[in-house]
Amino acid sequence: MSNQNIEEQQHPFMEIYDFGIEVLWFPAIAAKFPDRLEEIAQKILDEVEEIGSPVIFQHVFPYQNEEVIIITSWNDDLDMLSADADLVAYHEVVKEFGPDSAGGPATFLVPVPACQAGSVH
């Protein structure tokens, strides 16, 4: 692999799909699923349709053995959905409260995207 290809993989890149979505792919998801990005883009559209709004601040859905985190909005200039997509690196505990249904402490977790996790992912 050339140095240019390695450098390109370390930066997000935009892809526009003819089925109505542009996606900013972050390096972790692009490296993990390089041949599945179009399929994931379609899954993003399915998730947005199920939620019922093109504006999503943060949403996580499973894909194979990973979790994908997305942020979406409507791009008026292109008249299509715009999404940022990354893998979830881990879930951070924000607050513990409780008890949960089993009697232990309940926790509030926030997914951390791979692009914000550094070398953890």
C-alpha positions in Angstrom: 0.0 0.0 0.0 1.4 3.4 -0.9 1.9 6.2 1.6 -0.7 8.2 -0.2 -3.3 5.4 0.3 -2.4 5.1 4.0 -2.8 8.9 4.4 -6.1 8.9 2.5 -7.5 6.2 4.9 -6.7 8.4 7.9 -9.1 11.2 6.8 -12.8 11.2 6.3 -14.1 11.2 2.7 -17.4 12.0 1.0 -19.3 9.6 -1.2 -22.5 10.5 -3.0 -24.9 7.6 -3.9 -27.4 7.8 -6.7 -30.2 6.5 -4.4 -30.3 9.8 -2.5 -27.6 10.1 0.1 -24.2 11.6 0.6 -22.1 10.1 3.3 -19.0 11.4 5.1 -17.2 8.1 5.9 -14.8 8.2 8.8 -11.6 6.1 8.7 -12.6 3.3 11.1 -15.8 2.3 9.2 -14.1 2.7 5.8 -11.2 0.5 6.8 -13.5 -2.2 8.4 -16.0 -2.4 5.6 -14.3 -1.0 2.4 -16.5 -3.1 0.1 -19.7 -2.6 2.1 -20.1 1.2 2.2 -22.9 1.3 -0.3 -24.8 -1.3 1.6 -24.3 0.7 4.9 -25.4 3.9 3.1 -28.7 2.1 2.2 -29.0 0.9 5.8 -28.6 4.5 6.9 -31.5 5.5 4.7 -33.6 2.6 6.2 -32.8 3.8 9.7 -33.7 7.4 8.9 -37.0 6.3 7.3 -37.8 4.2 10.4 -37.1 7.1 12.7 -39.2 9.4 10.5 -36.9 12.4 10.4 -34.0 13.4 8.2 -32.4 15.3 11.1 -30.8 12.9 13.6 -28.3 14.2 16.2 -26.9 10.8 17.1 -28.2 7.3 16.3 -26.5 3.9 16.7 -27.5 0.8 14.9 -25.9 -2.7 14.6 -24.1 -3.7 11.4 -22.6 -7.2 11.4 -20.5 -7.4 14.6 -20.1 -3.7 15.0 -22.2 -0.6 15.9 -22.5 2.2 13.5 -23.0 5.8 14.7 -24.6 8.4 12.4 -25.5 12.0 12.4 -27.9 13.1 9.6 -29.4 16.2 8.1 -31.1 17.3 4.9 -28.8 18.9 2.3 -31.0 21.5 0.5 -28.4 22.2 -2.2 -28.3 18.6 -3.3 -31.9 17.8 -2.3 -30.7 14.6 -0.5 -29.9 13.2 2.9 -26.5 14.0 4.3 -24.9 11.7 6.9 -21.7 11.3 8.8 -20.9 7.7 9.7 -18.4 6.1 12.0 -18.0 3.0 14.2 -18.7 3.1 17.9 -15.4 2.5 19.7 -16.9 2.1 23.2 -19.6 3.3 25.4 -18.7 5.8 28.1 -20.5 5.9 31.5 -22.0 9.3 32.0 -24.0 8.7 35.1 -24.9 5.9 37.4 -28.3 5.9 39.1 -30.5 3.2 40.2 -31.5 0.7 40.9 -32.2 -1.0 37.6 -34.8 -3.8 37.3 -32.3 -6.4 38.7 -31.6 -4.3 41.7 -28.1 -3.1 40.6 -27.1 0.4 39.6 -28.5 1.6 36.3 -26.1 3.5 34.1 -26.5 6.1 31.4 -24.0 5.3 28.5 -23.0 7.5 25.6 -21.5 5.9 22.5 -18.0 7.3 21.6 -17.2 7.4 17.8 -13.9 5.9 16.7 -12.8 9.2 15.4 -13.0 10.6 19.0 -11.5 7.6 20.7 -8.0 7.8 19.5 -6.1 4.6 19.6 -8.7 2.7 21.7 -10.5 1.4 18.6 
